[in-house]
Amino acid sequence: MLSSISTGELKSLLDSGGPVCLIDVLPPEYYGDGHIPGAGNACVYEVAFLENLTGLASGRDLPLVVYGASARSHEAAVAAEKLRRAGYRDVRELAGGLAAWRAAGYGLESGEGPAVVEMALKDGLYAVDTSASRLEWTGRNLNGRHNGTIAVSGGEVEVKKGVPAGGSITLDMRSIANLDLKDEGYNSMLVSHLKSDDFFDVGNYPSAVYAIAGSELLPEASSSSLVYQVTGSLELKGVRRDLPLTAEVVLQPDDQLKARVLCDLDRTHWGVLYGSGRFFEKLGMHLVNEIVTVELFLTAKLR
């Protein structure tokens, strides 16, 4: 049986001491922060979810009630379906999850576990950890695609009123590397070409800099991270152009943050024209797509 149970019905069932195994399917830090009294914890996001559950449920005939964060979030429905497929015969999902339980005025209990990081950026200057940050790129041509990395050589992010308001990120263009070509000769040839004046001319322009002008929090974008629409400009190969970005930020303990930016960059806007079908005719096998997919990973710490 696969159905739902209301908060009132669950409260009555627990108060009566009826046979039920109550399972919180959120990650352990959220379970430790507050859960329904008597609930066990088996995180549905873990590959070993079903194996972990066997330590809480004694058999497949025992009535189970699973709950997640809220009506908006799908983890309880996913857990219930996994349990049904695994042969559990009496599985119910708490309608509205933990949010509905709290809204009904019922209490929670807390337990041991890692702390939940508060979802708010503290104001101040965050220094970029260059050893833990990187840019990954993907370029494409008629033969397929190539991918590689560029090192982050410095940077800082200034946060005011809870949003990134300034700062800059510097890339070391001399560090361009390719990851997919295993032949050292071809790898070296491609990297040398990318560093040449056909592409990024790193001898004359060793750095690229993204300057942050401001940002706006997008509150509905994600319930598990902070998502910002960032305004700023990229200076690359001596050309500076506006480049708006969407940045996803996850807060870490000890006033650290991790950020991820994904964008498709039209290299020709910065004067990188080699192989572009918009600027050259009769390229043959030298045709190279104008769009470079860029994924930037940053780790920074509040000073």
C-alpha positions, 0 to 999 in steps of 0.5 A: 500500500502506498498512501499519505497520512496527515499530521493529525493522524500521525500524531494520534498514531504515535500517541497511541503507541501503535505499530509504526516505524517513522523515518526522516529521509533528510540528510543527518545534519537536518535530522540532528537540527530537529526531527519528529520525536521517535523518528529514525534517520535514513537519508534518501540521497545516499546510495545505501538508503535501503541498506541503512533502513534495514537497521530501523525497520525490522521487516517488510510488513511493518507499517512505515511513515516517511517524511521530508522537508515540505510539500514542495520537496520531493524526497519523501515521495522518492523514498516511498517509491524506493521502499515500495519497489523494495517490497515494503508493503505498508508505506505512507508519506507524511503529507506536507512533511516536517513543515506541516508538522511544525505548522500544526504546532507539534514539537520537535526533538534534536539529536547529535549530528553536524551543524546546519550552516545558516543560509545567509552570507555574512558581510565582509571580504572573502579571500579566494583560496586559489589552491581549491578553485579552478576554471573548467572549459569545453571547446568544440570543433568538427572532430568533437570537443576538448576540455581542460582547466585554467588556474585561478591565481587570485581574487576576493569577493566583497559582500554587503547587505548579504549579497556580493557587491564587488571584488574580482577573480583573476585567471592565469591564462598561462596555465591553460591545460588540456585534459582529454588528449592522452597523446603528449604531442597532440596535447602540447600542440593544442595547448600551444595553439590556445596560448598563441595569438590565434587564440588567447595570446597569453604572452601579451595577455597573461591574465583575465579578470572578472570584475564584480559590479553587484548582484541580486539574490534569486530567492526562488532559484533553490532551497539548498543554496544561495543563487545570485544574478551577478553583474560584472565585466570580463577583461580578456585578451585586452578587451573588457565587456559586460558579462552577467552571470548566475552564481550558485553559492553554498555556505560552509562551516568556519565562514567559508563558501563554495561557488559555482558559475556555469556559462556559455561564452562567445569568444569572438566578443573578446577578439578570439576569432580563429576558426569562426565561421562568422568571420572566415570563409572556406575554413574546412576542418579548421572550423571551431565553434565560437562558444566555449562552455565555462564552469568556474568553481571557487572556494573563499573564506571570510577574512 
